[in-house]
Amino acid sequence: MDEENYLLKGQAFLGIINYVKERRGQRGVEQIFSILKKEAPDMYVSPDEFITKESYPDLLFIKLLEIMDRQIGQGDLSECYNFGLYDSHHLGVAGYFISFLGNPSTVIKKAPKSWKYYHNKGELVVTKLEPGIGILELRDYIKSTTICKQLEGFFTGAAKQTKGKNIQVNKTKCKSHGDLVCEFTVTWDE
């Protein structure tokens, strides 16, 4: 797997920048990018250089999430989860319609297409979708507990915007723990 060729749209990076700015101001953004420049100078991109529709390395996104988690959170990836929640609430018009018209199965059905829009590699696949349960697998992607935690937060936040009740999202498999895929199980009451 040639991880350097895994790319992600700039919009995701702008999400991290906005998240940090809301919590720590412009100074917080500057601190995170200063750390990035020291820890990964070969990946460094200035925060004002990101363009929404351009693509940047997924490894850069992962590194920014890890730095953000250490600077804003406790370094336990909980801030990556919180960023996922935040990101899911900034879905624009799509999020508006999901919240009024959909249930968690709508979010699960749309997730693979959304993944393909943002990422050039890896595949998000719905392996089970029945009333009250859906399972998503992330295949052929970088092994990263950081991304798994962010996705767990994203799926939780997106599903909780729907009409479903008692929504739970659990990571049930992880490449970082030796599984072949990362798997997320979403359960809810109709």
N, C-alpha and C positions, 0 to 999 in steps of 0.2 A: 504494500500500500504506500503510494507516494503522497504523503500527507501535505507536502508543500503545494500540491496542485488542487487541494480542496479549497474552494472559494465560497465566499458569502457576500451578499449585497451590502453596500455601505449603510443602508437604512438600519441594519442591526447594530452597527457601531454607533450610529447617531443615537440609538435608543440607550446605550450604555452612557454616553455623554450626557444626555438629558436626565437620566436617572441620577447620576452622580451630581449634576448641577442642582437638581431639586433638593438633594439631601445635604450637600456640602458646598454649594456655590461654585463659581468659576475657579476659585482657589483649589477646591477638591479635584476638579478636572485636571488642573495644571499639575497637582501632586501625582495623580495616577499616571499621567503621561510622562512626567519626569522619571518616575520609577521604571516605566516601560523602557525609556531611553537608556537607562543604566543596565537593566536586566536583560534586555533583548534589543540591542542597538541595530541589529540586522533586520528587525521587523518594524522598527519605529516608523510611525506615520503621525504627523502633527494632528491634533484633534480638529483643526479647521480645514484639513485637507480631504476629509471623507466626503464622498459624493454619493448620494442616495442610491443611484442605479449602477454605480461602478462596483466591481468585485474586489475583495481583499482576502488574504489568507484566513481560513478558519483558525489556524494556529494562533494568529494575532488576536482574534476574538476570544479564544480560550485564555490566552495570557492576560488580556485586559480584564476578563471576568475574575481571574484568580487574584490579580492586583487589587481590583475593586473590592473583592471579598475581604482581603486582608486589611485594606485601608478603612472601609466603612463598617465591615462586620468583624467577626472574631477569627476569620481564617478557617472556618469550619464548613464553608460553602452555603451557609444559610442565606447569605446575602445574594448568592447566585439564584437561589430559589425565589427570594423576594424580587429580584430583577425580573425573573420569569413572570411572576404575578403582575408586576408593573407593566411589562411589555404586552401582556395579554389584554390589558385594559386600554391599550393605545392602538387598537385595531382599526380605528376609523369607522367608516360606513359599514364594513363587514361585521364588526363587533356590535354595532347598533342593531343590525338585523338579526344576528344570532341571539342577542339577549331578548328580543321580543318574539321571535318566531321559532326559535330552535330549542332543542334539548341537547344533552351532551352528545347524542349520536350525530348531530349536525356538525359539531366541532370535530369529532373523530373522523367523519367522512371527508371533511375539508382539509384535515391536517396533511395528508400526503401531497396534495396539490400545492399547499402553502410551502411545504418543505422544498419542493422542486423549484418554486419561484425564487427562494432565497439562496439555495445551495446548489452548486454544480455537481456535487458528488454525494454519495450516501443515498439511502432510500428509506422513507418512512412508509410502512405497510400496515394496513388494517388486517389483522389476522382473525379477529372475532368481533362481531357486532350483533348483539342481541338486545332485547329490551333490558335495561338495567346494567349492561356490561359491555365494555369495548376494550379491545387489546390492540395496542400499537407496537410495532417492532421497528427499531432503528437498525438498519442493516448497512454493511459496507461503509462504515464511517469510522472516524478517529476514535480510539479508545480514550474516553475522558469522563471521569466522574463529575467534572465541572459542568460540562454540557448536559449530562443527565440531570443534574440538580436544577439547572436552568429550565430544561424542558419540563421537568416535573412541576415546577412552579407555573410555567406557561400553560400547560394542559389544565392544571387546577384552576387557574384564573379564568381561562377561556370557558371551561365547563361551568364554572360557578356563575357566569353571566347568563346562562340559559335558564329555562324553566325547571330543570332537574332539581331534585332535593337530595339531601344527605350525600353529596358528591364526595368521593374519595379517589385520589390518584396515588398509586403506589408503583414504584420501580420494582418489578418482579424478577428481572434478569439484568445483568450488567456485564459488558465485556471486561470491565476492570476487575470483576470477580471471577473471571474465567469462562463466562458464557459466550456463545458465538454471536449474540445480538444483545442490544439493550431493549428491554420490554417494559412497557407502561400499561398498567391495568387501571381502567377507569370504571368505577361503579357508581350507581345512583338509583334513586327511587323515582319512578315516573310521576 
